[in-house]
Amino acid sequence: MKKIKIAVIIVSYNGRDYLPDCLYSLKQQTVKPFQIILVDNNSNDDSVLYVKENYPEVIVIENKKNIGFARGNNIGISEALRKNSDYIYLLNQDTICDKDCLKELAKAAQSISKKFFAFQSLLLCWPEKDMVQNSGCKMQFLGFGYSGDYKKPVSQLSYTDEFPSITYASGAAMFINVKALAEVGLLDHDLFMYHEDSDICIRARFLGYDILLAPKSIVYHKYTEGVFPHRFYWSERNRLITFFKFYKLPTLILLFPLVLFMEFGIFGYCLFSGWFFLKIKSYFSFLLQIPKTLVKRRRIQSSRKISDKEFSQYLENKFSFAGFTHPLLKYIVNPIFGIAWKVLRKSIQW
């Protein structure tokens, strides 16, 4: 196997409880990373001090404030590019890598004949290591992203391809081809956190690149279930931004009644859940982003190489959230929207 330069980038925020396991697992890799870059978003624990004292080989970049997951990764990526890295591995602070994780990613990158932008490692749960946390992210047609095969036993996974194509790769363990990154561009830092991984992968797919899963590259993820206030706010805001950024105008018009119906439903849920003002805040923040979103939309639409008809094959007719179940979602929302998508998808011929 040809020796390649892999830069591992970890964005850290109050990660003292996570970083010991994460960094130790990187130290045990059978294929050593070319460099490890930790970008700290102004943590108020002693995580930076811990890294400097115990892992002096790690490049630590300290930000003066929390600039978000996307911008933090972009700073790390820029540093890696200055050192001429061949591949960049975005890794969450709350992960533990199997010792052959990087080896399997390197093998995948060198053996694949497809034009690819990124691989995702197979994310398994921790401590339930025999359960899947994410086998490749999925996206419902209105922009809701979620983990593929969540809590499915690993023994039940089977693939017809060695490296199956996935809708998009999770930013928790995304292995990026630097040559493709030069054309696709960096993460959209205006998203701050959440949906930045789907955004960059869809941009790559629109330019003709594939997104793939490397099933033998294993990462254990200390994932926290549930929908929390900050996660809800950023996810709702960024879902709307990415939705209006990627679809062609005829598709947006076709789906607009379903968007309104969904928004009324979410708004109603927020009235009873205590998240009313968070939802209102997400709308205002979305509206403030419209000028920037329109500029990005024009650039994306003018350079895209696949149609909405082709793009639609990667989208799901239902959605689910890890740790969140509701009878309305299971028995009303998903069945109604599933039928609607099956009908409308046939109309998308552009």
Beta strands, then each sheet from edge to edge (+ up, - down):
strand 1: 6-12
strand 2: 35-40
strand 3: 59-62
strand 4: 87-92
strand 5: 95-97
strand 6: 116-125
strand 7: 132-134
strand 8: 137-140
strand 9: 145-147
strand 10: 173-177
strand 11: 210-221
strand 12: 315-316
sheet 1: 3+ 2+ 1+ 4+ 10- 6+ 7-
sheet 2: 3+ 2+ 1+ 4+ 10- 6+ 11+ 5-
sheet 3: 9+ 8- 12-
end
